[in-house]
């Protein structure tokens, strides 16, 4: 669980950014012909408001 301080939320919005400077394509890794730059696989994310 990651707790996000309220001061990170403005106008009821929370922006989450993932910086992945080492992201590469499967083609660059010689594992397929897929040229898309990929850096993270997200299976699920759950967000909830603490009351």
VOTORKOL-583963 format. One record per atom (N, C-alpha, C, O, CB): residue number from 0; residue in one letter; atom name; z, y, x. Coordinates in Angstrom, 2 decimals, always signed. Glycine has a CB too. Layout:
# residues N
ATOM; NUM; A; CA; Z; Y; X
...
***
This chain:
# residues 51
ATOM; 0; X; N; +0.00; -1.18; +0.84
ATOM; 0; X; CA; +0.00; +0.00; +0.00
ATOM; 0; X; C; +0.00; +1.24; +0.89
ATOM; 0; X; O; +0.73; +1.31; +1.87
ATOM; 0; X; CB; +1.22; +0.00; -0.96
ATOM; 1; X; N; -0.82; +2.19; +0.53
ATOM; 1; X; CA; -0.88; +3.47; +1.22
ATOM; 1; X; C; -0.39; +4.54; +0.25
ATOM; 1; X; O; -0.92; +4.66; -0.85
ATOM; 1; X; CB; -2.33; +3.79; +1.74
ATOM; 2; X; N; +0.60; +5.29; +0.65
ATOM; 2; X; CA; +1.10; +6.38; -0.19
ATOM; 2; X; C; +0.45; +7.68; +0.25
ATOM; 2; X; O; +0.49; +8.04; +1.43
ATOM; 2; X; CB; +2.66; +6.49; -0.10
ATOM; 3; X; N; -0.15; +8.39; -0.70
ATOM; 3; X; CA; -0.85; +9.65; -0.41
ATOM; 3; X; C; +0.00; +10.80; -0.93
ATOM; 3; X; O; +0.31; +10.86; -2.12
ATOM; 3; X; CB; -2.28; +9.66; -1.06
ATOM; 4; X; N; +0.38; +11.73; -0.05
ATOM; 4; X; CA; +1.18; +12.88; -0.49
ATOM; 4; X; C; +0.44; +13.72; -1.53
ATOM; 4; X; O; -0.78; +13.86; -1.47
ATOM; 4; X; CB; +1.56; +13.76; +0.71
ATOM; 5; X; N; +1.18; +14.28; -2.47
ATOM; 5; X; CA; +0.59; +15.08; -3.55
ATOM; 5; X; C; -0.22; +16.26; -3.04
ATOM; 5; X; O; -1.19; +16.67; -3.69
ATOM; 5; X; CB; +1.66; +15.57; -4.48
ATOM; 6; X; N; +0.16; +16.83; -1.88
ATOM; 6; X; CA; -0.57; +18.00; -1.39
ATOM; 6; X; C; -1.99; +17.65; -0.94
ATOM; 6; X; O; -2.76; +18.56; -0.63
ATOM; 6; X; CB; +0.19; +18.63; -0.23
ATOM; 7; X; N; -2.35; +16.38; -0.90
ATOM; 7; X; CA; -3.72; +15.97; -0.58
ATOM; 7; X; C; -4.60; +15.99; -1.83
ATOM; 7; X; O; -5.82; +15.87; -1.73
ATOM; 7; X; CB; -3.73; +14.56; +0.06
ATOM; 8; X; N; -3.98; +16.13; -2.99
ATOM; 8; X; CA; -4.71; +16.12; -4.25
ATOM; 8; X; C; -4.84; +17.56; -4.73
ATOM; 8; X; O; -3.84; +18.25; -4.93
ATOM; 8; X; CB; -3.98; +15.24; -5.33
ATOM; 9; X; N; -6.08; +18.01; -4.92
ATOM; 9; X; CA; -6.32; +19.37; -5.41
ATOM; 9; X; C; -7.17; +19.30; -6.67
ATOM; 9; X; O; -8.14; +18.55; -6.73
ATOM; 9; X; CB; -7.01; +20.25; -4.32
ATOM; 10; X; N; -6.80; +20.08; -7.66
ATOM; 10; X; CA; -7.51; +20.11; -8.95
ATOM; 10; X; C; -7.66; +18.71; -9.54
ATOM; 10; X; O; -8.69; +18.37; -10.12
ATOM; 10; X; CB; -8.90; +20.74; -8.78
ATOM; 11; X; N; -6.61; +17.91; -9.39
ATOM; 11; X; CA; -6.60; +16.53; -9.89
ATOM; 11; X; C; -7.66; +15.65; -9.25
ATOM; 11; X; O; -8.05; +14.63; -9.82
ATOM; 11; X; CB; -6.79; +16.53; -11.38
ATOM; 12; X; N; -8.13; +16.02; -8.07
ATOM; 12; X; CA; -9.13; +15.23; -7.35
ATOM; 12; X; C; -8.60; +14.81; -5.99
ATOM; 12; X; O; -7.91; +15.58; -5.32
ATOM; 12; X; CB; -10.44; +16.01; -7.20
ATOM; 13; X; N; -8.93; +13.60; -5.61
ATOM; 13; X; CA; -8.58; +13.10; -4.29
ATOM; 13; X; C; -9.86; +12.60; -3.64
ATOM; 13; X; O; -10.53; +11.71; -4.17
ATOM; 13; X; CB; -7.51; +11.97; -4.38
ATOM; 14; X; N; -10.20; +13.16; -2.52
ATOM; 14; X; CA; -11.40; +12.74; -1.80
ATOM; 14; X; C; -10.98; +11.79; -0.68
ATOM; 14; X; O; -10.13; +12.11; +0.14
ATOM; 14; X; CB; -12.19; +13.97; -1.22
ATOM; 15; X; N; -11.59; +10.63; -0.68
ATOM; 15; X; CA; -11.31; +9.64; +0.35
ATOM; 15; X; C; -12.58; +9.44; +1.17
ATOM; 15; X; O; -13.64; +9.11; +0.62
ATOM; 15; X; CB; -10.81; +8.28; -0.27
ATOM; 16; X; N; -12.47; +9.64; +2.46
ATOM; 16; X; CA; -13.63; +9.49; +3.35
ATOM; 16; X; C; -13.34; +8.41; +4.38
ATOM; 16; X; O; -12.23; +8.33; +4.92
ATOM; 16; X; CB; -13.98; +10.84; +4.05
ATOM; 17; X; N; -14.33; +7.59; +4.64
ATOM; 17; X; CA; -14.23; +6.59; +5.69
ATOM; 17; X; C; -15.18; +6.99; +6.80
ATOM; 17; X; O; -16.39; +7.08; +6.58
ATOM; 17; X; CB; -14.55; +5.15; +5.14
ATOM; 18; X; N; -14.65; +7.24; +7.98
ATOM; 18; X; CA; -15.48; +7.57; +9.13
ATOM; 18; X; C; -15.65; +6.31; +9.95
ATOM; 18; X; O; -14.67; +5.74; +10.45
ATOM; 18; X; CB; -14.86; +8.74; +9.98
ATOM; 19; X; N; -16.89; +5.88; +10.10
ATOM; 19; X; CA; -17.18; +4.62; +10.77
ATOM; 19; X; C; -18.18; +4.86; +11.90
ATOM; 19; X; O; -19.36; +4.54; +11.77
ATOM; 19; X; CB; -17.73; +3.57; +9.76
ATOM; 20; X; N; -17.71; +5.41; +13.01
ATOM; 20; X; CA; -18.63; +5.76; +14.09
ATOM; 20; X; C; -19.30; +4.56; +14.76
ATOM; 20; X; O; -20.32; +4.72; +15.43
ATOM; 20; X; CB; -17.89; +6.54; +15.13
ATOM; 21; X; N; -18.75; +3.37; +14.58
ATOM; 21; X; CA; -19.33; +2.18; +15.22
ATOM; 21; X; C; -20.15; +1.33; +14.26
ATOM; 21; X; O; -20.47; +0.18; +14.56
ATOM; 21; X; CB; -18.25; +1.35; +15.82
ATOM; 22; X; N; -20.49; +1.89; +13.09
ATOM; 22; X; CA; -21.27; +1.15; +12.11
ATOM; 22; X; C; -22.66; +0.85; +12.67
ATOM; 22; X; O; -23.28; +1.70; +13.31
ATOM; 22; X; CB; -21.38; +1.93; +10.79
ATOM; 23; X; N; -23.14; -0.35; +12.42
ATOM; 23; X; CA; -24.46; -0.77; +12.89
ATOM; 23; X; C; -25.16; -1.54; +11.79
ATOM; 23; X; O; -24.55; -1.91; +10.79
ATOM; 23; X; CB; -24.35; -1.64; +14.18
ATOM; 24; X; N; -26.43; -1.78; +11.97
ATOM; 24; X; CA; -27.18; -2.57; +11.01
ATOM; 24; X; C; -27.15; -4.04; +11.44
ATOM; 24; X; O; -27.00; -4.34; +12.62
ATOM; 24; X; CB; -28.65; -2.05; +10.90
ATOM; 25; X; N; -27.28; -4.94; +10.47
ATOM; 25; X; CA; -27.38; -6.36; +10.83
ATOM; 25; X; C; -28.56; -6.62; +11.78
ATOM; 25; X; O; -28.51; -7.53; +12.61
ATOM; 25; X; CB; -27.54; -7.21; +9.56
ATOM; 26; X; N; -29.62; -5.81; +11.65
ATOM; 26; X; CA; -30.77; -5.97; +12.55
ATOM; 26; X; C; -30.37; -5.68; +14.00
ATOM; 26; X; O; -30.80; -6.36; +14.93
ATOM; 26; X; CB; -31.92; -5.04; +12.12
ATOM; 27; X; N; -29.53; -4.64; +14.18
ATOM; 27; X; CA; -29.07; -4.32; +15.54
ATOM; 27; X; C; -28.22; -5.43; +16.14
ATOM; 27; X; O; -28.15; -5.58; +17.36
ATOM; 27; X; CB; -28.28; -3.02; +15.52
ATOM; 28; X; N; -27.59; -6.21; +15.28
ATOM; 28; X; CA; -26.77; -7.33; +15.74
ATOM; 28; X; C; -27.56; -8.63; +15.82
ATOM; 28; X; O; -27.03; -9.69; +16.16
ATOM; 28; X; CB; -25.57; -7.52; +14.82
ATOM; 29; X; N; -28.85; -8.53; +15.50
ATOM; 29; X; CA; -29.74; -9.70; +15.51
ATOM; 29; X; C; -29.27; -10.82; +14.59
ATOM; 29; X; O; -29.40; -12.00; +14.92
ATOM; 29; X; CB; -29.87; -10.24; +16.92
ATOM; 30; X; N; -28.73; -10.44; +13.41
ATOM; 30; X; CA; -28.30; -11.45; +12.46
ATOM; 30; X; C; -29.19; -11.50; +11.21
ATOM; 30; X; O; -29.14; -12.47; +10.45
ATOM; 30; X; CB; -26.87; -11.20; +12.06
ATOM; 31; X; N; -30.01; -10.45; +11.01
ATOM; 31; X; CA; -30.96; -10.44; +9.89
ATOM; 31; X; C; -31.94; -9.28; +10.10
ATOM; 31; X; O; -31.84; -8.54; +11.07
ATOM; 31; X; CB; -30.23; -10.31; +8.52
ATOM; 32; X; N; -32.88; -9.14; +9.17
ATOM; 32; X; CA; -33.86; -8.05; +9.23
ATOM; 32; X; C; -33.39; -6.81; +8.46
ATOM; 32; X; O; -34.16; -5.87; +8.27
ATOM; 32; X; CB; -35.20; -8.52; +8.69
ATOM; 33; X; N; -32.15; -6.81; +8.01
ATOM; 33; X; CA; -31.59; -5.72; +7.22
ATOM; 33; X; C; -31.37; -4.50; +8.14
ATOM; 33; X; O; -30.57; -4.56; +9.07
ATOM; 33; X; CB; -30.26; -6.15; +6.54
ATOM; 34; X; N; -32.08; -3.40; +7.86
ATOM; 34; X; CA; -32.02; -2.20; +8.70
ATOM; 34; X; C; -30.91; -1.23; +8.28
ATOM; 34; X; O; -30.66; -0.24; +8.97
ATOM; 34; X; CB; -33.35; -1.49; +8.67
ATOM; 35; X; N; -30.25; -1.51; +7.14
ATOM; 35; X; CA; -29.22; -0.59; +6.65
ATOM; 35; X; C; -28.03; -0.54; +7.61
ATOM; 35; X; O; -27.58; -1.58; +8.10
ATOM; 35; X; CB; -28.75; -1.00; +5.24
ATOM; 36; X; N; -27.52; +0.66; +7.86
ATOM; 36; X; CA; -26.31; +0.80; +8.67
ATOM; 36; X; C; -25.12; +0.45; +7.79
ATOM; 36; X; O; -24.90; +1.07; +6.75
ATOM; 36; X; CB; -26.18; +2.25; +9.25
ATOM; 37; X; N; -24.37; -0.54; +8.22
ATOM; 37; X; CA; -23.22; -1.02; +7.46
ATOM; 37; X; C; -21.98; -0.93; +8.34
ATOM; 37; X; O; -22.04; -1.16; +9.54
ATOM; 37; X; CB; -23.45; -2.48; +6.97
ATOM; 38; X; N; -20.85; -0.59; +7.73
ATOM; 38; X; CA; -19.66; -0.44; +8.55
ATOM; 38; X; C; -18.38; -0.95; +7.91
ATOM; 38; X; O; -17.36; -1.10; +8.58
ATOM; 38; X; CB; -19.49; +0.96; +8.91
ATOM; 39; X; N; -18.44; -1.20; +6.60
ATOM; 39; X; CA; -17.22; -1.64; +5.92
ATOM; 39; X; C; -17.62; -2.42; +4.68
ATOM; 39; X; O; -18.60; -2.10; +4.00
ATOM; 39; X; CB; -16.31; -0.42; +5.55
ATOM; 40; X; N; -16.84; -3.44; +4.39
ATOM; 40; X; CA; -17.04; -4.21; +3.15
ATOM; 40; X; C; -15.76; -4.04; +2.33
ATOM; 40; X; O; -14.67; -4.40; +2.78
ATOM; 40; X; CB; -17.36; -5.74; +3.44
ATOM; 41; X; N; -15.90; -3.50; +1.15
ATOM; 41; X; CA; -14.75; -3.29; +0.28
ATOM; 41; X; C; -14.84; -4.29; -0.88
ATOM; 41; X; O; -15.78; -4.26; -1.68
ATOM; 41; X; CB; -14.70; -1.81; -0.25
ATOM; 42; X; N; -13.86; -5.15; -0.93
ATOM; 42; X; CA; -13.85; -6.13; -2.01
ATOM; 42; X; C; -13.22; -5.56; -3.28
ATOM; 42; X; O; -13.69; -5.83; -4.38
ATOM; 42; X; CB; -13.10; -7.38; -1.58
ATOM; 43; X; N; -12.15; -4.77; -3.10
ATOM; 43; X; CA; -11.54; -4.12; -4.25
ATOM; 43; X; C; -10.66; -2.96; -3.79
ATOM; 43; X; O; -10.14; -2.95; -2.67
ATOM; 43; X; CB; -10.72; -5.13; -5.08
ATOM; 44; X; N; -10.52; -1.99; -4.68
ATOM; 44; X; CA; -9.62; -0.85; -4.46
ATOM; 44; X; C; -8.90; -0.62; -5.77
ATOM; 44; X; O; -9.51; -0.62; -6.84
ATOM; 44; X; CB; -10.41; +0.45; -3.98
ATOM; 45; X; N; -7.61; -0.44; -5.68
ATOM; 45; X; CA; -6.82; -0.15; -6.87
ATOM; 45; X; C; -6.05; +1.13; -6.63
ATOM; 45; X; O; -5.32; +1.25; -5.64
ATOM; 45; X; CB; -5.85; -1.34; -7.22
ATOM; 46; X; N; -6.21; +2.09; -7.52
ATOM; 46; X; CA; -5.51; +3.36; -7.43
ATOM; 46; X; C; -4.64; +3.52; -8.65
ATOM; 46; X; O; -5.06; +3.21; -9.77
ATOM; 46; X; CB; -6.49; +4.54; -7.29
ATOM; 47; X; N; -3.44; +4.01; -8.44
ATOM; 47; X; CA; -2.57; +4.26; -9.59
ATOM; 47; X; C; -1.73; +5.50; -9.32
ATOM; 47; X; O; -1.46; +5.86; -8.18
ATOM; 47; X; CB; -1.66; +3.03; -9.87
ATOM; 48; X; N; -1.33; +6.12; -10.39
ATOM; 48; X; CA; -0.51; +7.32; -10.30
ATOM; 48; X; C; +0.96; +6.92; -10.40
ATOM; 48; X; O; +1.34; +6.16; -11.29
ATOM; 48; X; CB; -0.89; +8.34; -11.40
ATOM; 49; X; N; +1.76; +7.43; -9.51
ATOM; 49; X; CA; +3.18; +7.14; -9.55
ATOM; 49; X; C; +3.81; +8.06; -10.58
ATOM; 49; X; O; +3.65; +9.28; -10.52
ATOM; 49; X; CB; +3.85; +7.32; -8.16
ATOM; 50; X; N; +4.52; +7.50; -11.51
ATOM; 50; X; CA; +5.18; +8.30; -12.57
ATOM; 50; X; C; +6.54; +8.75; -12.14
ATOM; 50; X; O; +7.24; +9.43; -12.90
ATOM; 50; X; CB; +5.29; +7.50; -13.87
***
